[in-house]
């Protein structure tokens, strides 16, 4: 069994350093000429999978946009996961779950156990009940070759109030999260399976990302204001582990599958240049 980190590294080398967020916003469905209902959702996701599933290293469906459609939305999420996997893409489910005890273990079983219909390669998680509270996720991921991306430095304006707060040991909350994830990845080759979420628009914050040893997801590119050039400023000294993420910047070109694929190719090229050819 290969680790998630090894599979992600290989996928990036083969397909390029890009994650495509699958975020079926109601406004985006309407822009595609689709209804904001389960049928429109299913058509949207099938089109994206057909257009880019065999071209990108990893995709990131946002679970909330499926959950809002109830049981049929969840059924579409299950189908979407299968379609992307069949096309050879890794699937990172953006759920940002976080809890304690048996509840966080249930989340781990739901997303990281191969017996689950919602099984994916990796998930996002929230550490604000303590990074240690996520241990069942880390354990389940390690057991089944999965990954977990933990929020560290997010691009929303409310984030720094919590993430830049200084703890008793003198570290910021974000740095404590970074350091704990770094420990989980110690010794992993070629890439650790436990990652961080660091927004592409956070700028220079003074946090030390040099020893993470795992992938760093960088959302916020494109429609949210981030550019590929921002990646070098934010991740100076460790760009080889950066996984840039685009969503609306790519999806706005649908429903034309050729236009969607062309947008992915442009984004991949831009990210390769910005990262100095570090990935792919």
Secondary structure, 3 states (H helix, E strand, C coil): CCCHHHHHHHHHHHHCCCEEEECCCHHHHHHCCCCCCHHHHHHHHHHHHHHHCCCCCEEEEECHHHHCCHHHHHHHHHHHHHHHHHCCCEEEEEEEECCCHHHHHHHHHHHHCCCCCCCCCEEEECCCCCHHHHHHHHHHHHHHCCEEEEEEECCCCCHHHHHCCECCCCCEHHHHHHHHHHHHCCCCCCCEEEEEEECCCCCCCCCCCCCCCEEEEECCECCCCECHHHHHHHCCCCHHHEEEEECHHHHCCCCCHHHHHHHHHHHHHHHHHHCCCCCC
